[in-house]
Amino acid sequence: MVLTLSYQIFCSPVNLFNWLQNHLLPCPFKSLTSFDCPGCGFQRAFICLTKGNLSESWQLYPPTIPIISLLLFAAISYFAGFKTRSKAINIFSILVGNFILLSYFYKMAMH
């Protein structure tokens, strides 16, 4: 029974997207303060990105692609054993962090 249910959920992209959309994690910061946090919108933007809706993903949360790029770069550099990985990852992390904060301040200014 469980195997059949997990097969139905995870083996079909349509079912996977529907399951993810119905099981989003609530933001504790927003629950406590009623303000969006700097990461609010990432889950919905990630789902749109996996569906191929790049523009909708960008509208929901612009830092999604830079965050995913940072995670992929860190994973690849870790497993490939690049000698300069720590410096490059630090610089990339700072750039992505600044982009997250800039997009957050822009979002707060527009609301």
Steps between C-alpha positions, in 0.01 A plus 500: 500500500772749600717396207212553259424842647863611485523371142192701402632815667863498393504324163280742315623859468144633509424311821831606653432869429148474638627322810770764556254786455266348757777434754692829516671574830359802685737786578547530878624860470188604311280308743650687795538849352261506201790636290665311215847368574787528248426143388123521462399385155793263441290182513240627254771641272690170509185310399442742212862460395474121498188531285697715256328832581812715522324838489243402764779365718688830465189700593434291810857500635790630288785343705383143425734447206806653672437288814469180297810598300693552824393163635594324175835683482579407862407136445698472177806671645482282811482174309749609232747616765578845362791654691353852502149389588477669840591846366276468194208368705544781754492765227203337326318472836552868573370595155192280535438626855516861379260418218258341751511810721460741207201312365350485852538874553352565156204273580441673834521843339242405237248369753 
